[in-house]
Amino acid sequence: MRRRAILDTAAAMLAEMPVADVTLNELSRRVGLAKSNVLRYFESREAVLLDLLGSQWQEWLAALAGELASAMDPAAPAAARGDQLAGALAASLNSRPVLCDLVSAQAAVLERNVSPQVAAAHKRATIAGLTDLGALLRGHLGELSEPDATRLAAAALVTTGALWPQCQPSPAMRAAYEADPALAALRLDFAPALREFLEVFISGTLARAR
């Protein structure tokens, strides 16, 4: 129950602030435990957020199954279904900013202050999560082989991690875009950009398969 309370509190904090602003001191204060007590359940702030990333991923997969069923036309040609799949994935991830923020911080931040045991458990969970996502995607685009579907799942994860911070400009960058419209050409909108990347990846994978 305490582990769940810590994770729920961390999720609530991430709805208010980016990963970089979540501190162990503030997490402890909000959950009503001494920092030493929080560290009885998780070895570090990063371990809390890695665990939260895993639970957010599983919640997303559960919701994504229904979202894909609504977005896909099973009678459409493979190319059209590929575009539908890319659009549905992008829209679904865009609706989950906490998940996207955690994914974007995964390699550079969250994996840097954990023990080998926590790191290994996280990577095993990541492999299982990508396998599950690949199977879900292949259920709507059967032209993909199992390895290709898993690669598509990995591409969605990596592209999300790379694009998300690029699409969250700082106040200074927003002011620069507003002051000089020519600079705004460099501003990316997350959902359309992710959709376009995934459309290209899927169409290229289907072409190679043919």
N, C-alpha and C positions, 0 to 999 in steps of 0.2 A: 504493500500500500504506500509506503514511503517512497519507494522507487518511482511508482506511478505518479505520486504527487510532485516529485522533483521534475519528472519529464513533462507533466502537464504545465507546471509553472514555467519551465524553459520555453515551451511552445507558446505560452501566452506572452512571454517577453519578446519572442521573435515576431509576434504580430505587431509589436510596438517599435522595434529597433532592429538593426542589422546584427548579424552574428558577431561582428567585431565589437559591438557595444555590450554584449552579454558578459557580465563578470560573475565569478563565483561568489563574491561577497554579496552582490545584489540578488543573485539567485537564492542564496541561503536566507537572506532577509525576507524575501517574498514567500518562501516556502515555510518559514517559521522554524528553521533549524539552525544550529550553529554550523559554521563551515566545516568543522571537524566531523560533524554528524553526516553532512552531505558526502564527505570524502569516505565515509564508511560504505556507502552504496556505489559511488563512482570515484575512480581514482583521480579524476581531473575534470575541469570544465569541458575539455575536448571530448572526454569519454561520455559525458552526459549528452553532448550534442551529436556524437556519432550514434549513440543508442536512439536518440530522437530521430535522426535521419533514417535509421532502419524502420522505425515504427511509422514514420510519415510515408515512406516508400510503400509499405504494405497497405496502408490506408488508401494510397493513391491507386495501387493496382486493383483493389477491390472496387473502387469507384470507376476506374477506367473501363472495366469490363462492360458495364452498362452504357457508358458514354460511347464506346466504339460500336456497340450493337445498334445504337440510335443513329450514329453518323454514317455508317457504312451501307452501301447498296450491294448486296451479294451478287446481283445479276450484272453489275457493271464490268467492263473490261478491266484487265489487270492494271493498266496504266491509270485509269480513273480511280480504281480502288486505292492505288498507291497514293494518289494525291489526297483522297479522302482520309486515308490513314495519317498522312503527314499533318493535315489540317486539324484532325481530331486530337492528335498527340500534342500539337502546339497549343491548342486552345485549353486542353486539360491542364498542361503544365503551367500555363499562364495564370490559371485560376488558383494556383497553389504557390504563392510567393514564398512561404516559409520553406517548403520543400526545395524550391529553386535556390534560395539563399544558402541552405545547407549544402546542396550539391555543389554550388560554386565555391564554397569554402572547404570542401572535403579534402582535396589533396594538399593545398597550400597551408591550411590552418589546422583542421581538425585531426589530421593524422600525425601531427608533429609533437604532441605532448601526451602520448599514450604508451603503455607497455607493449612489448611484442605480443603478449597474449590478447590484449584488447584489439590490437591491429589485425592479428590473424582472424579473430572472431568477426571483426567488421568485414574483412575481405571475403570470408566465406559467405557471410550474409549478402554481400554485394553480388557475388557470383550467382547465388541462388536467386536473388531478385532479378538479375538480368536474364537468367534462364526462364523464369516465370513470365517476364515481360515479353521475351522472344516468342514463347509459346502462345501467348495471347495475341500478338501481332500476326503470327503465322496462321492463327485461326481465321483471320479475315483476309489474308493474302497468302493463300496456299502455294502460290508459285514460288515463294521464297523457300529455300532449303532451311533445315534447322540451324546450321551454322550461320547462314546469311541473316536469318531472323534474329539470332543472338547478337550478331554484329550490328544490326540495325538498332537493337536495344542499347548496346554500348554507345553507338553513335549519338543516340538521343540523349544519353546521360552526359557524355563528354561535351557535346555541343551546348546543352543547357548550362553546364558549368562554365563554359567559356563566354557564352552570350549574356547571361544574366547580369554580371557586373558591368558589362559594356552598356547595358540598357538602363542602368540606374545612375545617371549622371549626378555628380555632386552639385551643391548649390552654385559653386563658382562656374562649373561647366554649363549649367542651365542658364546662368546669366550671360555667359559668353555666346551661347546659341541665340539667345533673344537679342543681344546687341548686334550680332553679325549674322544675318540669315544665311550667308554663304557657308558658315561653319555648321549649320544645322543639317547639311547634307551628310555629315558624319554621324549624326544621331540615329541610333538603331531603335526600332520598335520591336520588343522581344517576340511576340507571337508571330507576326509576319516574317521576321528574319528566321526564326526557328523553323517555321513551316517551309520556307524556301530551301533551307539547307536540307531538311529531311526529304522534300520532294526530289531534289537532285540526287541524294544518296539512294533513295528507293528506286528511281527510274534507272540510275546507273547499275544498280544491283540486278534489276530485272533484265536489263539489256545484256549484261554479262552472263546471266543464267541462260538466256536464249542462245 
